[in-house]
Amino acid sequence: METPKTAEFAHIGKSVIIKGELSGSEDLYVDGQVEGSIELAGNRLIIGPHGQVRANVNAKGVIVQGKLDGNIRASERAELTKSAIAVGDIITQRVAIEEGAYFKGKVDIQKDTTKTDGVKPVSAASASAAASSAAASSSTATVAMKINPSDGK
């Protein structure tokens, strides 16, 4: 998933504050504040760099560039960019956490039962080991990490 072009996404600007249940049937870009819940079951959500979301999120794909305090349920993919600050659990088929992102929560990788392309997703146990976290089971890991660049920047 890439940063959206405005024509393809509904857009919530920096000055907009929403409290309550947010749902829709189109992709959504949030750069303002949302508190409550976000339901975009068949669509994508991008929380922009100025976005501040305190909500549980259910979407096809989720990219966090700003702040998220809540659980993510992404049917396909969840991504935390280097500027992300996320606190909450993630349930998805694929997860990506860029170097520099802050994440505190549990990751639960769900198997994709609809297609078998021979590619195995990274297990939660591997993510836990890479983040130097302790407890991990076969498909769930609890992780609290701040990924720092290794080149001294």
C-alpha positions in Angstrom: 0.0 0.0 0.0 1.2 3.5 -0.8 0.5 7.0 0.5 -2.9 7.9 -1.1 -3.7 10.3 -3.9 -6.6 12.4 -2.6 -9.0 11.2 -5.4 -8.7 7.6 -4.3 -9.3 8.1 -0.5 -11.8 9.9 1.6 -9.8 12.4 3.6 -10.0 13.7 7.2 -7.9 16.8 7.5 -5.6 17.9 10.3 -8.1 20.2 11.9 -11.0 17.7 12.0 -11.9 15.9 15.3 -14.3 13.0 15.2 -15.7 11.2 18.3 -17.9 8.1 17.8 -18.2 5.3 15.4 -16.7 5.8 12.0 -17.6 3.4 9.2 -17.6 3.4 5.4 -17.2 1.5 2.2 -14.3 3.4 0.7 -10.6 3.9 1.6 -9.9 6.5 4.3 -7.0 8.8 5.0 -7.0 10.3 8.6 -4.7 13.2 9.4 -6.9 14.6 12.1 -8.2 13.1 15.4 -10.6 10.2 15.8 -11.8 8.7 19.0 -14.2 5.7 19.1 -14.1 3.0 16.5 -13.3 2.7 12.8 -15.0 0.0 10.7 -13.8 -0.3 7.0 -14.1 -4.0 6.6 -13.4 -4.2 2.8 -11.3 -1.1 2.6 -7.9 0.5 3.6 -7.1 3.0 6.3 -4.1 5.2 6.5 -3.4 7.2 9.6 -1.3 10.1 8.3 1.7 11.6 10.0 -0.4 14.1 11.9 -3.2 11.6 12.7 -4.1 10.8 16.3 -6.4 7.9 16.6 -7.8 6.4 19.8 -10.0 3.7 18.4 -10.2 0.0 17.6 -9.7 -0.4 13.8 -11.2 -3.1 11.5 -10.1 -2.8 7.8 -8.6 -4.7 4.9 -5.3 -2.9 5.2 -4.0 -0.4 7.8 -0.9 1.9 7.6 0.0 3.9 10.6 2.3 6.9 10.1 1.0 8.9 13.1 -0.3 7.8 16.5 -2.7 4.9 17.2 -4.0 3.9 20.6 -6.2 0.8 19.9 -6.3 -2.6 18.4 -5.9 -3.3 14.7 -7.8 -6.1 12.9 -6.6 -6.1 9.3 -7.8 -8.8 7.1 -4.8 -8.5 4.7 -1.9 -6.3 6.0 -0.9 -4.0 8.8 2.1 -1.7 8.5 3.8 0.7 11.0 6.0 3.2 9.3 9.1 4.7 10.9 7.1 7.7 12.3 4.4 5.4 13.9 3.6 5.3 17.5 1.2 2.4 18.1 -0.1 0.9 21.4 -2.5 -2.1 21.0 -2.8 -5.5 19.6 -2.6 -6.4 15.9 -4.4 -9.3 14.3 -3.6 -9.7 10.6 -2.2 -12.0 7.9 0.9 -9.9 7.2 2.6 -7.3 9.3 5.4 -4.8 8.6 7.2 -2.7 11.2 9.7 -0.2 9.8 12.9 0.7 11.6 12.2 3.7 14.0 8.6 2.7 14.7 7.3 2.4 18.3 5.0 -0.5 19.0 3.7 -1.9 22.2 1.2 -4.8 22.0 0.6 -8.3 20.8 0.8 -9.5 17.2 -1.3 -12.4 16.1 -0.6 -13.7 12.6 -3.6 -15.3 11.0 -3.2 -17.9 8.3 -4.5 -17.1 4.9 -6.9 -19.9 4.1 -8.0 -18.6 0.7 -4.7 -18.9 -1.2 -1.6 -20.9 -1.0 1.3 -19.3 -2.9 4.1 -21.1 -1.1 5.2 -18.0 0.8 5.1 -18.3 4.5 4.4 -15.1 6.6 6.9 -14.2 9.3 5.8 -16.0 12.5 5.1 -14.0 15.6 7.8 -16.0 17.3 10.4 -14.6 14.8 9.1 -11.1 15.3 9.4 -11.6 19.1 13.0 -12.8 18.8 13.9 -9.9 16.5 12.5 -7.5 19.0 14.3 -9.1 21.9 11.0 -9.9 23.6 10.4 -12.7 26.0 7.2 -14.6 25.8 6.1 -16.1 22.5 3.8 -19.0 21.5 3.4 -20.7 18.2 1.2 -17.9 16.7 1.2 -15.0 19.2 3.8 -12.8 20.6 3.7 -9.9 23.0 6.1 -7.2 21.9 7.1 -3.8 23.2 9.8 -2.2 21.0 11.3 1.0 19.7 13.3 0.1 16.6 16.4 2.3 16.3 18.5 2.8 13.2 21.8 0.9 13.5 23.8 3.5 11.6 23.9 6.0 14.4 21.4 8.5 13.0 
